[in-house]
């Protein structure tokens, strides 16, 4: 194959990957190793066969989960996919998700203080219960 044919084939391939079929892109790049991956059927959570990176086929981002902030498939999480919640209204989506994240982050110290206040009382109760049994 000469250089001209190779470049033409590469351009056709890139044009095909950028085009859409049935509302989704024909292929996505892995966010880590950049290899093209095509989804024929199934869910939007993809695993790259080369580097095993988990990513979303809708947005092309890595899937990140946090117990506090939520996950990629949560509509109200800051880490959530932009195509799941208010896809056509990015400003509203960012404001709502940011507001909810700030509520979670400001409530964490309050919950920590409550836990620290309750844990000694539970310890005394457990010790008293243990002494009564023995």
C-alpha positions as CSV (number, residue, x, y, z in Angstrom):
1,X,0.0,0.0,0.0
2,X,1.4,3.4,-0.9
3,X,1.3,6.4,1.3
4,X,-1.6,8.1,-0.6
5,X,-3.9,5.0,-0.2
6,X,-3.0,4.7,3.5
7,X,-3.8,8.4,4.2
8,X,-7.1,8.1,2.2
9,X,-8.1,5.0,4.2
10,X,-7.2,6.7,7.5
11,X,-9.3,9.7,6.6
12,X,-12.3,7.5,5.7
13,X,-11.9,5.6,9.0
14,X,-11.8,8.8,11.0
15,X,-14.8,10.1,9.2
16,X,-16.7,6.9,9.9
17,X,-15.8,7.0,13.7
18,X,-17.1,10.6,13.9
19,X,-20.4,9.8,12.2
20,X,-23.4,8.4,14.0
21,X,-25.6,5.4,13.5
22,X,-29.0,5.3,15.3
23,X,-28.1,8.2,17.5
24,X,-24.7,7.0,18.8
25,X,-21.2,7.3,17.5
26,X,-19.9,4.4,15.4
27,X,-16.7,4.1,17.6
28,X,-15.2,5.7,20.7
29,X,-11.6,6.0,21.7
30,X,-10.5,4.5,25.0
31,X,-9.7,7.4,27.3
32,X,-6.4,5.7,28.4
33,X,-4.8,4.0,25.5
34,X,-6.7,5.7,22.7
35,X,-7.6,2.5,20.8
36,X,-11.0,2.7,18.9
37,X,-13.8,0.5,20.3
38,X,-17.1,-0.2,18.5
39,X,-20.2,-1.2,20.5
40,X,-22.5,-3.4,18.5
41,X,-25.0,-4.1,21.3
42,X,-25.3,-4.0,25.1
43,X,-25.1,-1.3,27.8
44,X,-23.1,1.9,27.7
45,X,-20.4,0.7,30.2
46,X,-17.4,-0.4,28.2
47,X,-14.2,-2.2,29.1
48,X,-11.2,-1.6,26.8
49,X,-9.8,-5.0,25.7
50,X,-6.3,-3.6,25.6
51,X,-5.9,-1.8,28.9
52,X,-9.1,-2.9,30.8
53,X,-10.1,0.7,31.5
54,X,-13.8,1.1,32.3
55,X,-15.5,4.0,30.4
56,X,-18.9,5.3,29.3
57,X,-19.7,4.8,25.6
58,X,-22.1,7.8,25.7
59,X,-19.6,10.5,26.8
60,X,-16.2,8.7,26.3
61,X,-15.1,9.5,29.9
62,X,-13.6,7.0,32.5
63,X,-16.1,5.7,34.9
64,X,-15.4,6.9,38.4
65,X,-17.3,6.0,41.5
66,X,-17.2,7.6,45.0
67,X,-19.2,6.6,48.0
68,X,-19.7,10.2,49.0
69,X,-20.1,11.9,45.6
70,X,-21.9,9.1,43.8
71,X,-21.1,7.4,40.5
72,X,-21.1,7.8,36.8
73,X,-24.6,6.5,36.4
74,X,-26.1,8.7,39.1
75,X,-28.1,11.6,37.6
76,X,-27.4,14.0,40.5
77,X,-23.7,13.1,41.0
78,X,-20.9,15.5,40.0
79,X,-19.2,12.5,38.5
80,X,-22.3,11.6,36.5
81,X,-22.6,11.3,32.7
82,X,-23.6,14.4,30.9
83,X,-25.9,12.5,28.6
84,X,-28.0,11.0,31.4
85,X,-29.3,14.2,33.1
86,X,-30.3,17.5,31.3
87,X,-28.2,16.8,28.2
88,X,-29.3,19.9,26.4
89,X,-29.0,22.2,29.4
90,X,-25.4,22.0,30.6
91,X,-25.5,25.1,32.8
92,X,-28.5,23.9,34.8
93,X,-27.0,20.4,35.1
94,X,-23.7,21.8,36.5
95,X,-25.6,24.2,38.9
96,X,-27.8,21.4,40.3
97,X,-25.0,18.9,40.6
98,X,-22.7,21.5,42.2
99,X,-25.3,22.5,44.7
100,X,-26.0,18.9,45.7
101,X,-22.2,18.3,46.1
102,X,-21.8,21.4,48.3
103,X,-24.7,20.1,50.5
104,X,-23.0,16.7,50.8
105,X,-19.6,18.2,51.6
106,X,-20.9,20.7,54.2
107,X,-23.0,18.0,55.9
108,X,-19.9,15.6,56.3
109,X,-18.4,17.5,59.3
110,X,-21.8,17.6,61.0
111,X,-22.2,13.8,60.5
112,X,-18.7,13.3,61.8
113,X,-19.4,15.2,65.0
114,X,-22.6,13.3,65.5
115,X,-20.8,10.0,65.1
116,X,-18.1,11.0,67.5
117,X,-20.7,12.1,70.0
118,X,-22.7,8.9,69.8
119,X,-19.8,6.4,69.7
120,X,-18.6,6.9,73.3
121,X,-22.2,6.4,74.5
122,X,-22.4,3.2,72.5
123,X,-19.1,2.0,73.9
124,X,-20.3,2.5,77.5
125,X,-23.6,0.8,76.7
126,X,-21.7,-2.2,75.1
127,X,-19.3,-2.4,78.0
128,X,-22.2,-2.3,80.5
129,X,-24.0,-5.1,78.6
130,X,-20.8,-7.2,78.5
131,X,-20.3,-6.8,82.2
132,X,-23.9,-7.8,83.1
133,X,-23.6,-11.0,81.0
134,X,-20.3,-12.1,82.7
